[in-house]
Amino acid sequence: MSLPPAARRRWGLQDGGDVAYLDLGDAVVLARGDIASLRRRLLESLGEDDWAAARAGFGDPELATE
């Protein structure tokens, strides 16, 4: 996969570097760095309300049991 030149310049990756991705099914999240850093940043961004919604299945009772 290649990044557009503007993204490489903005992220300081003109000479290459690590880019992590997270496949969400119908979207992909890209971030500079490795996958462990991306996971850590995503987990740190979630609050207790987010976790409660996830545990409840985001309003879908069937999803809550999977």
C-alpha positions as CSV (number, residue, x, y, z in Angstrom):
1,M,0.0,0.0,0.0
2,S,1.3,3.5,-0.7
3,L,0.4,6.8,0.9
4,P,-0.2,9.9,-1.1
5,P,2.8,12.3,-1.1
6,A,0.9,14.9,1.0
7,A,0.3,12.3,3.8
8,R,4.0,11.1,3.7
9,R,5.2,14.7,4.1
10,R,2.7,15.5,6.9
11,W,3.6,12.3,8.8
12,G,7.4,12.7,8.1
13,L,7.6,9.5,6.1
14,Q,9.3,10.8,2.9
15,D,12.1,8.2,3.4
16,G,9.8,5.5,4.6
17,G,8.7,4.3,8.0
18,D,6.2,2.3,9.9
19,V,2.5,2.8,9.3
20,A,0.0,0.7,11.3
21,Y,-3.5,-0.1,10.0
22,L,-6.7,-1.3,11.6
23,D,-9.3,-2.9,9.2
24,L,-12.8,-2.0,10.4
25,G,-14.6,-3.8,7.7
26,D,-15.9,-0.9,5.6
27,A,-13.1,1.5,6.6
28,V,-9.4,1.4,7.5
29,V,-7.6,3.5,10.2
30,L,-4.0,4.4,9.3
31,A,-1.5,5.8,11.8
32,R,2.2,6.5,11.9
33,G,4.0,3.9,14.0
34,D,3.5,0.3,14.8
35,I,0.3,-1.6,15.6
36,A,1.0,-1.7,19.3
37,S,1.1,2.1,19.4
38,L,-2.1,2.4,17.4
39,R,-3.9,0.0,19.7
40,R,-2.6,1.8,22.8
41,R,-3.8,5.2,21.4
42,L,-7.2,3.8,20.5
43,L,-7.7,2.2,23.9
44,E,-6.6,5.3,25.7
45,S,-9.1,7.4,23.8
46,L,-12.1,5.3,25.0
47,G,-14.0,6.4,28.1
48,E,-16.1,4.4,30.5
49,D,-19.3,5.3,28.5
50,D,-17.7,3.9,25.4
51,W,-16.8,0.6,27.2
52,A,-20.4,0.4,28.6
53,A,-21.9,0.9,25.2
54,A,-19.6,-1.8,23.8
55,R,-20.5,-4.3,26.6
56,A,-24.2,-3.6,25.9
57,G,-23.7,-4.3,22.2
58,F,-24.3,-0.8,21.0
59,G,-28.0,-1.2,21.3
60,D,-28.0,-4.6,19.6
61,P,-28.7,-7.4,22.2
62,E,-27.4,-10.1,19.9
63,L,-24.1,-8.2,19.4
64,A,-23.8,-8.0,23.2
65,T,-23.5,-11.8,23.5
66,E,-20.9,-12.3,20.8
